[in-house]
Amino acid sequence: MTTIVRRPENPAGGMTREVLKLRMSACVSTINLVLRRHRWKGRLDSTDESLPLIKTRSELFQMAERTVKRINPNETPETIEVSIEHCSRQYLDLLTETGRSTNKMRR
């Protein structure tokens, strides 16, 4: 699973559509209005953001990350890959069938 944080004034919709259209993910769930507190350029800050969770396979992470960086206006887009220890067989099959094949990626 990959997480990417977006500010609400730049909705995640366009990025989500692009990731799904390019078959880098079978599903993207977005959690709206997440309060993020962080240190940025030496000072404490907080922002309201949305949190899209891009569910994809490990071999598609770098491609999804490049797409996010191209679309995301943030100077340092937050992209995190989280390994899944357990997943239902049916959902894993969905990710495999819906997501882009690695052979198509190399073209």
N, C-alpha and C positions, 0 to 999 in steps of 0.2 A: 504494500500500500504506500502511496506517496501523498504527502500533505503539502499544500501550497496555500499561503496566506495572501488574501487580497483585501484591500480597503473597500468598504461598502460603496464609496463614490466611484469606484472602478469595478463594477460587478463582475463576478466570476463567470457569468453566462457565456461571453465570447470565448474565453479560454476553454471552458467546459465543452462547448460545441466543437471547437477545433480538435481537442483531444479525442472526443468520441468520433468525429468525422474521420480522423486519420487512424482510427481503430487502435489507439494506444491504450484504451481502457474499455472495459465492458460497462462500467458504472462509475459515476462521480456523484458523491453526496456532498451537499454544501450546508455547513452550519453557519447561519447568519448571526451577525452582531456578537462577535467574540471580543471581549476586552483584552487587549494585549498590553502588558507592561514590560518594558525592556530598557536596556541601556543602548543608546545610539550616539556615536560620535562624542563620547564623554559625558553625556547627560542622561538623566532618567526621563522616560517619555511613556505615554500610553496612547493607544489608538483603538478605535473600533474597527474591526475587520470582519471579513467572512473567511471561513475555513473550508475550502474544497478538499475532499478526500478522494484522490484518484486511485481507484483500485485497478492495479495492473500487475504484470509479472516483472520479476527482477530484470530480465533481459530487455524490457522496454523502458526501464527507468530513465536511462540517459537520453533517449529520444524524447520522452515526455518532458524531461527537465529542459532540454534545448527549446522545445516549443513554449514552455512556460516562460523562460527567460526572454524569448523573442516577443511574447505578447504582454508580459507583466511590466508595468511602468516603474516598479520599485527598483531602487539602486541595487539592492541585495534581496532578490526574491527568496523566500523561505521554502526550500524544497528538502524534504526529509524522506528517506526510504525506511520503512518499518517492516521487518520480517514478520511473517505470520507463522506461528507455530502449529496451529490447528485451523482447519477450514473444512467445511462440509464438502463432500465429493461433488455434489451437484453444483455448488457455487464455483468450485475450482474448475469444473468442466466448462461452466459459463465463461469464466475468465479466459480459458484456453481457446474456446471456440470463437468468442467474440473478438478477442484481441488480435492484433496483427501478428502474422507469423514472422519469425526471424528471417526467413528467406526473402520475404517482401521488403523487409527493412533495409537490406543490403543493396537494393537496386537504386 
